[in-house]
Amino acid sequence: MHLRQALRRTHTRIALTAVAVASVLLLAAGLTALRANTQDNLELMARSLVYNVEPALVFGDKLDAAESLARMVRDEGVAEATVWDARGNVFAQWMAPNWLPCNCGHQLARVLGLKVAAQEVRASGVVIGRVELSSNGQRMLAFLLWGGLALMVCMAASVVVGHIVSRRIHRSIVKPLQELGRVARAVHRERAMGQRVPLADIDELRELGEHFNALLDELEARQLHLQQENLVLEHKAYHDGLTGVFNRVYFELRLMVALRQAAQTHGRLALLFLDLNHFKAVNDNHGHAMGDLLLKAVAQRTQRQVRDADLVARLGGDEFVVLLLEPHSREAVQQVARKIQEAVQAPLVADGGVVLQPSVSIGMALFPEDGQTMEALMAAADGAMYAAKQHFRAGA
């Protein structure tokens, strides 16, 4: 069951119960007052009849007594009026016509304990008869019927009012909670940390929304911090810490993917293995700081000679590798290698006036001509690089 339905049902029950209890109490109080009033009216009417039927009893005029009864009690809610003589015989009697299939009013009067009003008729201090009146309970029955109808009308009005109030409750209580649930689901399922809960009008719900939004702010900040840390860690995991180009781990992953795609599409790849000449002499003569500076320069100069889609990586020490994707021909790969050699051979001026004249030996291997697996292709490129370095040494 939804909260909205529960609140509406609870409010309707409370309203109906309150109306029912109040109506029952009002009906009980009204019946009690009406019973007392009816009893007083019967007693008063009985005393009035005593004065009217006294002459008829004295002179034995039954017809006059009957007419007096009918005239005085016909419209006064009396069920039965009887005049008894001194011997206890019925002298005159009047009974109200019963229009209902059962004498409900008379039964109601008996249930409520309405007594028969009795008054003695005296003449010169001597009892000559007695007058008795009983109520038909019609007024009390009508009061109950109208009260029941009013009760049903009040209950219907309570249902309508309860529906209106429940709509207001929905806007002030249920809707803010629904918004809170919606944002919580979005954060849980979609990791949508940027969403926030609208503030409600009710103080407690507004405070809850403010705390929830503060929690989301903190979670969003932590998520951003974790993302930044992950980027840093990912960069460290796949990049060389000295030169900033990719490292051997990332190069081998990219090479495996590139080989798989090239095999499926019948594409081409090329590897260039680079090895600096006389790098050990630079470290020995000028120190490792100068060697690190040279490695950074070689990485930057090589990176500028290839396309953005190509990859430059440092395998370790003074060895670099270049992965060329979809080269047009072997001649195009050779041209890239010559451009890299020319860029690397530019003099490098370091702090303190030291000038280095770097050079690099490059070995080349193409897929699929020189190898169709990563190991075969790298071995071919490494072998070509070794041959180029031997040629450089022989020439030097």
Secondary structure, 3 states (H helix, E strand, C coil): CCHHHHHHHHHHHHHHHHHHHHHHHHHHHHHHHHHHHHHHHHHHHHHHHHHHHHHHHHHCCHHHHHHHHHHHHCCCCEEEEEEEECCCCEEEEEECCCCCCCCHHHHHHHHCCCCCEEEEEEECCEEEEEEEEEECCHHHHHHHHHHHHHHHHHHHHHHHHHHHHHHHHHHHHHHHHHHHHHHHHHHHHHCCCCCCCCCCCCHHHHHHHHHHHHHHHHHHHHHHHHHHHHHHHHHHHHECCCCCCECHHHHHHHHHHHHHHHHHHCCCEEEEEEEECCHHHHHHHHCHHHHHHHHHHHHHHHHCCCCCCCEEEEEECCEEEEEEECCCCHHHHHHHHHHHHHHHCCCEECCCCCEECCCEEEEEEEECCCCCCHHHHHHHHHHHHHHHHHHHHHHC
